[in-house]
Amino acid sequence: PRKLPLVLGGPSPALELRGAAHVRVQDIVLRGSRDATLALRGCDGVELDGLTAYGGAPALLLLGNRNVRIVHSAFRGVSPPWSSRYAEKYRGVSTYLLETGGGRADNDAIEIAWCEFTDCHDGLEIHGVKRLDFHHNLVDNFNDDGIEPGPKRAERRVLIRQNLISRCLLTFSLHGDRGPGPIVESAPGSGVYIFRNVIDLRPPIRKTPPRTADGAEEAGQISTLCSDHGSPIWPNYFFYQNTVLAGPPPWRAHYAFGFGARGTLGNRRGVFNNIFVTMEGLPGLAVTPAEGYQMDGNLHWSVAEGAKAPANFFEKFRKSKAFEDSRKS
């Protein structure tokens, strides 16, 4: 027994900063907690650089902070890379990897860059950040929600740019029951800006454990680019200059893999200059027109069938009532 290395964890965070200002934490490995592994509460001017945190429920918790910079760090969830949705959703801890305090939006001016977020049931809950710059990160292997921006709120400006995002069951997800208080109108320039990312929906999500000792896991579930739970008010989404790689065509033939769906009324949607690639099948053209929606300049390609598509592929849609209604706004 003495030759077996162990990590013993308790109920408290491995590292917690409360009300700290102008503190830099570098090159530390954190693990061993059934609560948050790393927690920042009410801090200002804190930088985390070169950390590795093994979750934890969650691995990283941010509550009431300002001017926080998190760089060159790795956050690993409670799911080993070979685990399945079955084990996490129904037989384990269905935790998020990053939590920011629900709908209070009491964090402000947060930058997260050159980090890795991997291997958990749910990914990043960023409802509680007023201004966020999330760039040059790896987001991978979440068998439920990937990145959850939260509903439309006034003066929230979230930038999700130049990341590699893969293996998320619901890549950009929303819940209808998150966050207290009413949904309010957004200030000019607010919204969720998703641009210049590579989003790979091709690898399947592991659904169940192997049925035999030497067998492969059951065929996985297909990732979805954009969806919700319970019909919440969607934020203002601006999705542009991304490359989206998928296997089959989108669910219910939604245009732009879900960003063409209405979601709810009263929000803005811009989908411009993206590349959408399917390995098989042609792009979906199901669009639910609404005031404030603009979609143009996107390139669509099917690896298996693209060259066979008719030259007038969009003609039927352009003659539809939905298309005519969209031109009015």
N, C-alpha and C positions, 0 to 999 in steps of 0.2 A: 504493500500500500504506500510506503514512503517514496516509492519510485514514480508514483502517479502524480503529475502536476495538476493542481486544482486552483480554481479561482472562486473564492467564496464571496457572495454578494449579499447585501442587506437591503432594507427598505428605502434607504436614503440615496440621493445622487452621489456618484463618485466624486464629482466636482460641482460646486454650486457657488455662484457669485451673486451677492445681494447688494444692490446700491453701490457697486464698484464703479469707479471712474478712471479712465486713462490707464487701463491695465492691459498688458499683452501676455498671452499664454501661448507658449510655443513647445512643439515636439513632445507631446505627452500622449500616452495610450491610456484610455479610460475604459473600464469594463466593470461589470458586477453590480447591477442594481435592478430591482424589480420596479423601481420608479424611473424617473428620468436619469439617464446616465450623466448628462451634462445639462445644467440648468443655469440660465441667466435671468435674473429678476431685477428690474429697476436699474439697469446699468446704463452708463453713458461713456462712449469713447473706448469700448473694449474691442480688442483684436484677438482672434483665435487663428493661429497659424501653425500648420503642420500637425494637427491633432488627429488621432484615430479614436473613434468612440464606437463601442459595441453595445447596441441597445439591449436592454432598457425599453421602457414603455413611457415615453419615446426615448430615442437616443439623444435628441436635442430638443430642449424646451426653451422658448423665448417668451417672456412676459414683461411688458412695460419697459422695453429698452429703447435707447436712441443711439444712433451713430455707431452701430456694431458692424465690424468687418470680419467675415469668416472666409479664410482662403487656404488652399493647399491642404485640405483636410479630407478625411474619409469617415463616413458614417454608415455602419453596417447594422442591419436590423436583426430581428430574432429568428429569421428564416434562413437556414442554410441554402446555398444555391440550388440544391437538388430537391428542396421541399416542394409541397404542392398546396394549392388553394384549400383542398380538403382538410389538411392538417391545421391551417391557420384559421380558417373561417369557422370551423365547427369543433375543433379539438384542441385549440391553442389560444394564444393571446392575439386578438386581431387589432394590434396597435398600429399607430402611425410612427413613421421614422422621425419626422419633424412636426412639432406642434407649436402654434403661435398664439394660443388663447382664444380660439373661436372667433366670434364676430366683434370683439371689442376694439380691434384695430389699434391697440395701445402700444405697438412697436412702430418705430418710425426711422427712416433712413438706414435701412439694412442692406448690406452688400454681401452676397455669397458668390464666390468665384473660384474656379479651378478645384472644385471639390467632387467627391464621389458619394452618391446616395444610392445604396443598393440593398436588396435582399430583405424585404419585409412584407407584411400583408398589405398595409397602406403606406403611401409615400409621404408627400409633403403637404401639410395643411397650412396654408399661408393666409387664411382669412384675417388674421390679426396683425397684419403689417400694412401700414399706411403707404409708405414708399419703399419699394423693394427693387433691387437690381440683381437678378439671378442670371449669371452668365458663365460660359465656358465650363459647365459642369457635366458629369455623367449621372444620368438617372436611369436605373435599370433594375428589373426583376421585382415587380410589385404585383401580386396576384389579385389585387382589387383596385383601389383608387391610386392613381399615380400622382398628379399635381392637382390640388384642389384650391383654386383661387378664391372661392367664396362668392357671395352674391354682390349685386351692384351696390356700392356705397359711395358717398360723396368724397371727393378729393383723394381717392385711392389711385395710385399710379404704380402698376406692377410691370416690370420689364423682364421677360423671359427670352433670352437671346443667346444664340451661338452655343447651344447645348446639344449633346447627344442623348436622346431619350428613346428607350426601348423596353419591351416586355412589360407593359403596363396594361392591365385588363381594361381600365377606363383611363386613358392617358390624361385628359383634362376633364375633371369630374366636378360635380356640384351636389350638395345635399340641400334638401328643402327645410331641414329642421336645425340648421346650424346658425348660431349667433342671435343674441337678443335684440329687440328693438325693431322698428319698422324699416323697410327698404326706402331709401331716400334718393332723390334725384342726384345725378352725378354732376360735378363741376366740369367746366370745359377742360379738355385734355386728360380727364381721368379715364381709367379703364385698364384692361389687361392687354398688353402689347406682346405678342408672341411672334418673333421674327428671327430669320436666319438660323433656324435649328434644323438638325437632321432627326427625323422621327421615324423609327423603324417599327412598323406594326407586324412584321413578318414572323418573328419567332413566336411559337405558340406558348401560352401560359400553362404551366403544369397544373393539371386538374386534380388528379388523384395519385396516390402512391403506386408503385409497381404492383401488379397483381401476382406476380411470381418472383422468386428470388433472383432469377436471371433475366427477367423480362423488362421491357421498357415500360415507362409510365403510359397510362392511357392517353389517347390523343388529346392535346391541349386545347384550350379555348382561344378564340381569336381576339386580338386586341382591338379596342375601339378608340378612335382619336378624340371624340368629344361627346359627352352625354351627361345625364344628371340622374339624381334620385329624388322622386317626389315633386317634380315640376317647380323648382325654385325660380326666383327672378335671376336670370343670367346677367353677368356683368357685361359691360361694353367690351366686346372682343375685337381686337384688330390683329389679324393673322396674315402675315405677308413674308415673302421671300424664304419660305420654308421648303424643305424637301421631305415629302412623306412617301415612305415605301410600305406597300401592303401586299398581302397574298391575294385573297379573293376580293371582289367588289365590296363596297361598304354595306353595312346593315340597312335594310329597308331602302337601299339605293339612294341614301341621302347624298346630296351634292356636297363636295368637299369633306366627305367622311364625317358629317355631322354638323359642321359649321353652317351648312345650308338649312338646317332645321330651325324652326322658329324658337323653340325653347320656351320663351315667354314674350309678352308684348312690352314695349316701352324701353327696349335697349337698342344699342347700335351694334352693327356687325360689319366689318370690312374684311374681305378675303381677296387679296391681291397678289399677283405675280409669284404664285407658288408652283411647285412641281409635284404632281400627284401621280404616282406610279403604282399600278397593280400588276402582280405576276400573272394573273388570269382575269378574264372578264373585263367589261368596259366600264367607264366611270358612271356613277349614279347621277341622275338628273332630277331627283325629287327635291324640289325647293319649295319651302313655305314662305312666300313673300310677306314682308312686313315693312313698315315704315322705318327708315334708318338702315336698311340692308344694302350693301354695295359689294358686288363680287365680279371681278373682271381680271383679265390678263393672266389667267392660270393656264398652265400646260398640263394636259392629261395624256397618259400613255399606258397601254397594256402591253406587257412583254409578250404574252401569248397571242393576242388578237389585235394589237394596235394597227398593224399595217393593213388589216382586213376591214377596219371600221369604214363605214361609208363616209364620203367627203362631206355630206350634209348631215352629219350625226346630230348636230344641235338644232337642225331646222324645225323639227316637230316641237321642241320645247319653246323655241322663239315665236312660234305661232300660238302658244297656249295662253289661256287667260291669266295664269300665274305670272308669265313674263310681261304681259301687257299691264297688269296691275302694278308690277314692280317699277315700271317706267314712270308711273304717276308721282312717285316720291323721289 
